[in-house]
Amino acid sequence: KEMRTIEGNRISEYLFFNKFYFIALMLLKAVIAIMFVGLAIIGQIVIDMVNIQSTTHDFIIFIIIAVVYVIVLAVGMLLKEYLTTKFCNHCSLLLKNDYMKGIFSMNVCIYGQKETGTYLSELTNDVQLITDNYFRNSLDIIDNVVTFVCAAVYLSVLHYLMIIVMGVLLIIVLLLPLFLHKPLSKATKEYTDYLKDYTARIKEIFSGLYSVKIGGAETVYYSKIDDYHKKLIKRQNKLGFAYVLSGTLPMAVVVVLQLVSVLFAGFLALNNLLTVGMVMAVLQLGNSFFTPLSNISGQVSAIKGSKPLREQLLLMVKKSTEDDQSVKLKLEDAIRLNKVSFGYNGHKFILKDFSYSFKCNEKYLIIGESGSGKSTLLKLLAKFIIPQEGNINFDSMSYQDIQEKVLYGGALQYVEQDPFIFHDSIRNNIDLCQKGDEEQFKKVIEFCGLEDWIDSLPEGIDTVIDEEVNKISGGQKMRLALARALYYNPSVLLLDEVTSSLDKKNAEKIEEMILGLNILVIHVAHKSSERFKSSYSHILDFNNGTEQTCK
């Protein structure tokens, strides 16, 4: 299914994904806010009816009306909260979709500059913070503004002096956001920055749990986790204090201001300028006058505090681009490297002035010790990294000019030493794009020798497998990865140590299979079976820089 997205230049655009829904929700919020202020009028009328000793009949009728009013208000408030939550969740969903679209549109070498835990933290924790601090608060401000305006209007109706005095007191509330949003913004940034590192470290420990247990290092890594938790709690406490400061302090100020306003209303009542019912109305209206402004103070602080997160996520959303998938690329001549050099993290070059041509349909075996540059060469050919010097051409086209989806969409496939298996059916693990090409599917299943294994499974091709629970053997996993690569009918196949973790029997079967392909195969291996070395067109030895031509 196609993901619905916004791809906005501002986070605020997500609030208008459905303008009718947004306007309807705002109208509902306005009506509920007006009805909430109406409670003050009901309280005033009840007290004044008692003071003037209205008839029991009139009083009972009014109480029935008041009860119905309160029930309608309660139902409306529940509906408003439900629809607001649903609306915010949908905004969050759209933002997550755009974030993932940005991830999928990133160049592979740029994606590799950050840990997967960082992306996971941004997708989950940062988006949730934006949902709570920006989407929710932006909508709730409407409630508070309407409530404040209605309360102000009714206070002016009661007596002009009330609105003047409360307006002066209001200035104190309005000044609070100027002092509160900076500590909240700083605490939010510190928390989210550390949370990304925390998520990455915990994910790393989970991934390496077998190594930890085999090495008997449980105590050491438990201590590390405890340290990570303490640092996280420290930042959570700091953020919590900032939230308390931006929320509780304005509320405390509001309580004091409400008391002042009620005392002033009492003074006016003593001078026969207000009735007792009106004083009770001022008590209720004070809450509807000052509290919304206090809430807005905290909400504005939270919205401003979320600005660094919003800007960071927008950078990812804006990475989303559409590649031209109509272009089909197939190797006709050769992949040529011209004086290519590359080194990791500013260190000395692993490859220096490397020049070579890998010709169409030939088979290349690249051997050498660890650190000799074999895998680096393969990553350069796969465009996972880019040369720091020199250039690479695919036939006559520069690698820099080839879009990734065009390169990977049929021209080139890469199989790593430990290919990833998704928690999904065997069918979907091979046909990742769900193209549904049954003829090609059956062809690669047969070629990779997966038929007997699949036929032995109760659910056959629809059997669910994954990396954790429903595991498969190393040989099956590698055959599955090769079937996945060959399904897209590439003209170039890059293999990185695909037989190194297999037993001799499975390794020889895999190697025999790839040598039977009528495409360019570049196989990087720490070592290779002597039985098949003569079957390769060329053997490049990165230990001594020699080339052996076998055919």
N, C-alpha and C positions, 0 to 999 in steps of 0.2 A: 504494500500500500504506500502511496506517496504521502510523505510527511507534510502536514500543513505548516507553513512558516510565515514570518513577517519580514525578516531581514531588515529591520528598521535601523535608521541612523541614530535614533534615540530610543531609550528604554520606554519613554512615555508612549511611543507608537503602539506598544503591545496592549495598552489600555483600550485602544480603539479597534481591536480586531473584529468586533461586531458592534457597530455604532448604535443599532437599534437596542441591543442588549444593554449597552452602556447607558443610553439615555433612559431606558425603562428602569434600570437599577437606580439611577440618580433620582428619578421622580419618586420611586418608592422610598428611598432614603429621606427625601425632602418631606414627604407626607408623614412618615413616622416621626421625624424630628418635630414637625408642627404639632402632631398629636401629643408628643411627650411634653411640650411646653403647655399644652392644653390642660395637663394635670393640675397646674397652678391655678387655673381658672376654676376648675372643679373644687379644689380645696378652698378657694376664696368664697365661692358660693355656699358651700356647706357650712362654713363658720358664720357667714353673715345670716344664713337662714336660721341658725340656732340663736344668734343674738337678737334677731327681730321676732323670734318665736313664731316661725311659720307653722302652718298646720301640719299635723302628722301625715296627712294624705299627700300634701305637696312634697314633703320631705322624702317619703317612701318612693314616690314616683321619680324624684330626682336621683335617689340612690340607685334605683334600678337602671336608670339611664347611665349613671356613672359606672356601674358594674359592667354593663354591655360595652361601654367605651373602653374600659380597661382590658376586657377580654379581646376586643378587636385590636387594641394596641399591642397586646402580648403576642397574638398570632402574627401580626405584621412584623414585629421585631424578630421573631423566630424565622419568618420567611426571608427577611432582609439579611440576617446573618448567614442563612443557608446559601442564598444566591450570591452574596459577597464572597463567601468561601469558594464556591464553585467558580465564580468569575476569576478570582485570583489564581486558583489552581490551573485554569485554562491558560491564563497569561504565562504561568510558570512552564506549562507544557510547550507552548509556542517558543519560549525562550530556550528551553532545552533542545527542541528540534533544530532551531537555528544554530545553537552552539555545536551540536553534532554535525550539522551540515558544514559548518566552518571547519570542524576537525577533518571530515572526509575530503574537504577541498584543499587542505594544507599539503604543501610539498612534503614528501616523506622525510627528507633530511631536516626540514624545519620542525616537524612533529617530534623527531628524535632528540631535540634539544632540551625537552622537559621530560620528567618522569611521568609514567602513566598515572601514578598516585596523585600528581598535581592536577591533571585533567579530570580525574575522578572527583577530587575535592571541589573543583570549580563547578562541575556539572551538578553535584549534589548539595554541598554545603553553601557555596556562594549563591547559587540560584535560589535556595530556600531563604537565605538572608535577604535577598532582593525581594522575594515574594512577601516576606513578613514586613520588612522595613520600608519598601517602596510601593509595591502594588497595593497592599492592604491599607497602608497609611494614606496613600493618595485618595483612595475611595472613602475612607472614614473621615477625612477632612471635610467632605461635603456634608455629612451628618452634623458635624460640629459647627460649621459655618451657618447652616440653616437654623439650627437650635439657638445659636447666639443671636442671630438677627431677629428671630421671633421673640426671644426673651427681651431684647433691647426695645423692640416696638411696644410690647405690653408694659414694660417698666415706664416708658414715656407716657403711656396712657394713664397709668396709675397716678403719676405725678412727675412733672418735668424735673424737679429737684433730684429725684431718685436716679434718673438716667445721667444727670450731670455728675453726681457724686460717684456713681459706679463707673462712669466713663473715666474719671480721674484715677480711680483705683485700678482700672484696666491697664493703664500704662505700665504698671509694675509687671503684670503678667506678660505683656508684649515684649518687654526687655529681656526676659529670661532666655529665649533661644539664642540670643547673641553670645551668651556665655557658655551655653551647654553643648552646642553641636560639635565644637572642636574636640573636647575630650572624648566624645562618643565616636567621632570619625577616626581619631587616632587609635582608640582601643579596638574598634572594628577591624581596622587594617592590620594591626598587630596580631589579632586573633586569627583572621583568615589566612594571613601569610604563614603563620606557624602551623595552622591546621593542614595546609597543603603538604608541608614537610612531614608532619605527624602521620598523615594518611599514607604517604609514600613509604615511610619507615615501617609502619605496621604491615602494610601490604608486602613489603620485602621480607619481613620476618615470617609471615604466613607462607610465602612462596618457598622460603628456604628452611621450612620447619624440619624436613627430613634430615638435612645437613646438621641442624642444631642438635637434634636428638642423637644422631649417629656420633657426632663429635662430643657428646656429653656436656654441651654448653648451655643447658637449660637455665642454670642459675645466672650465668652471665647475661643471657638475653632477657631473662625475667627482670634483672636489675635495669637493663637498658629500657625495657618497656615501662617499668615503674618510673624511671626518670622522664621518659616522654610524657607519661600521664601527669606527673607533677608540673611539668612546664605548661602542659595544656590547661590544667586546672588553674594555674596562676593567671594565664591570659583570660580564661573564662571568668574568673573572679573580677579581674580588672574591667572586662566588658560588662559584667553584671552590675558592678558599681556605677559605671557610666550610665547604664540604663536606669538604675535607681535614681541617680542624680537628675537625669533628664525627665523622669516620670514622677518621682515622689516629691522632689523639691517644689515643682509647680503646684502639686496637689496640696502641700502644706501651706503654700502661700494663698491658695484659693480658699482654704478653710478659714484663715485669718480674715481675708477680705469679705467672705460671706458673713462672718460675725459682725464686722464693721457695718456692712450694709443693713443687716437686721436691726442693729442698735439705732442706726439712723432712721429706719422705717418706724421703729418704736417711738423715737422722738417726734416724728411727724404725726403719729397717731395720738400722742399726748396733746398735741396742738390741734387736734380734730381735723387734720389734713388727710388722714388715711383711716379706714376702718380696720377693725381687728382682722377681718378676713383678708384685707389687702396686705397686712403685715405678714400673714401666713403665706400669701401669694409671693411676697418678696423673698421669703425664706426659700421657697421652691424655685423661684425665678433666679435667685442668686446662684443656685446650683447650675441652672441652665444658661446663665450668663458667664460666669467665671470658669466653670469646669470645661466647657468646649474650648475656651481659649487656652486653658492649661493643657488640654489634650492636644490641641494644635501645636502648642509649644513643643511637646514631646515628639509629635509626629513629624514636624518640620526638622527637628534635630536628627531624628532617625533617617529621614529622607536624605538630608545633607550628609549624614554619616555614611550612607550607602553609596555615595558618589564614586569613591575609588573602585568599588566592586563593579558598579555599573559600567564605568569606563573600561575596566579590564575585560569584562565579558563582551562589550561591544566590539572591542578589537578582534575578538575571536569570531563574532557574528559577521563582521565585515570581510573576513577572509573568504566567505562563501562566494564561489564563482562557478560558472557553468563552463565546463570544457566542451569543445567541439567533438562529440562522439561520432559524427558522421564520417570522419576521416578514418580509413582503414590502412594500417601500416604493416608491411611484410618485408622481411629482409630479402633483398635480391642479390646483393653482392657481398658486403662485409661490414663489420663494425671495426672502425679504425681509431686507435688511440695515438695521439701525437704529442710526445713530450709531456705526458701527464705526471703530475706530482701531487702527493697528498700526505698530510700528517695530522694526527689527532691533537686537539687542544693546544695548538701552538708548539707542539714538540717537533722534533726533527722528522723529516719526511720518511714515511714507511716505503712509499713508492717515489722514485726520483727519475724524472725525464724518461718515463716508460713509454715506449712506442711499439705498437704491434697491430696486426690486422687479423681478426677472427673471421674466417671466410664462411660463407653460407653453406649449410648442410654438412660441414665437417665436424669431427669430434676432437675436443681438446681436453687433455688431462693436465691439471696444474698441481704439482706436488711441492712440498717444502715444509720446513719446520714451522712451529707456531711463531707468529710475529714476523714472518718473512714477507707478508703483504698479499697472500693469496685471497683471503676473504675480503680484504680492502678493495682489491681489484674487482671482485664480484659485486661488491656494493656500489662501486663506481659505475659498473655496467648496468646495474639495476636502478641507477639514479637515486639510491638511498642517501648517497653523499655526492657532493660535487667537487670536481678537481680544483685545487688551489692554483695550479698552473697547468697550461696545456688545454687540449680540447678533445672531445670524443664525437665521432660522427657515425650515424646510423645510415649506411649507404652514403648519400650526399648531404643528408640532413644533420645539422648540429644537434646534439642532445639538448642543449639549452632551449631550442625552438620546438621541441617535441613535448606536448602536453602529457601528463602522467596517464590519464585515462586512455589516451591514444596508444601510448607505449605499452601499458599493461593490458589493454583491451583485446589483444590478439597478437601483438608483435613479440612480446617477451614475457616469460614467466620465471619466477625465482622460487626455488625450494630450499629451505634451510635445514640445518641439522636436526632441529627439534621442531617440526611444524606444529602449528597450533590447531587443535581440534575444538570446534564449538559444541556447546550443549544443544545438539540438534540431530536430526536424522542423518543417516549416511548420505542420502540423496542430497540434502541441503548442504552438507559439508563438502560435497564435490561441486555442485552447482550453486555457488555462493550467490550469483546474480539471479538465480531462479529463472533462467532462460527457457527451460523446459524443452531442450533439444534432445529428445529421446534417442535418436539415432546416434548422435555423438556420445551420449551418456553410455549407451550399451557398448559402444566401440572402446571407450577408455576403460570401462569396467573389465572387459574381456582382455584388453592389452595388458593391463596392470595385474592380471591374475587375481581379481577379487571375486569372481563369480562363485566359486565353491564356498568361500567364507560367508558371503552374503546369503547364499541359498541355505546355509546351515542355521541361520538366525530365525527365530520364530516370526518376527515381523519383517524379515528380509531387508530391503533397501530403506524401509521406513523405521528401522531400529534406531533408537536414540543413543548416541555415544557422546562422551565429553572427556575433558582432561582430568577430572577428579574421581567420579564414582564409576561410571560405565566405561572403564578403561579398555583399551585394546592393546595388542602386542606391538612391539617396535616395528616389526616387519609390516604388519597390517597398516600401521600408522603412516609409514613411509610410502607404501603403495597407494594409500588413500590420498596423500599429499601429491604424489605424481599424477594420479588420476585427476585431481583438482586442477593441476597446472595444464595438463594435456587437453582437458575439456575445452579450453579456450583456443585450441588449435594454434599454438604459438609457432613462430618461425625461429625463435631463440629460446633455449632452455638453460638456465643457470642453476647449478647444483652445488650447494655449500656443505661439504662433509656429510653427504646424505647416507653414507654406508659406515661411518665411523663408529656408531653406537650399536650396530647390528652384529649378530653372530656371522661366522664365515659363510654359512649356507645362504642366509637371507641376503647378505651383502653381495654375493656373487649373482644371485638371481636378479637383484635390483640393477646391478651394473650391466648384466647381459641385456636386460630389458631396455635400458636407456641407450645402449649402443646400437639397438635395432631401430632407433628413430631416424627418420629422414629429415632432420632439421639440424640447425647449429646447436651443438651441446658443448657447454663449458663446465667441466666437472672439477671442482676444487677438492682435493683430498690430502689428508696427512700421509696416507699411504694407499696403495691400490693393489688389487690382486694381480700377481704376475701373469696369471692365466689370460687376463684381458688387456694387458698393456699394449700388445701388438695390434689390438683392434682399434686403438685410437689413431686419428690422423696425425696428431702432434702431441708431444709430451713436453711441457715447460717445467723445468726444475728451478724453483725460486731460491734454492740453496746456493747454487753455483751459477745461476743465470744462463743455463744452456737450454737448447731446444733440440728435441729428437723427433725427426719425421719418420713415422712408421709406415705410411702408405704413400 
